[in-house]
Amino acid sequence: MKEETGYDVRIIKNLFVKETVIKGINVKTYYFKVEKIGESEGINDPDKTIIEAAWKSLSEIDNMIHIYPEDLKTIQKSSDEYREKI
């Protein structure tokens, strides 16, 4: 599978699906926990909404400004589950 940052990834876990309306369009966004398995071929951003594409540490995720702040709790929960395993 190719992630929007252009990396080849393997899905480890389905996290959640978010359904919302953006500018009058029904949007369904899928969130996954993935493992990077290849190099990036460049960002795939047809909507021109990506400001930065980077791999972040778990602590950096907790402290960054999110374009979808309502998703932060789910991301943190997934991160907490990972932290408990290591």
Secondary structure, DSSP 8 states (H G I E B T S, - for coil): -B-TTS-BEEEEEEEEEEEEEETTEEEEEEEEEEEE-S-------TT---S------HHHHHHS--SSGGGHHHHHHHHHHHHHH-
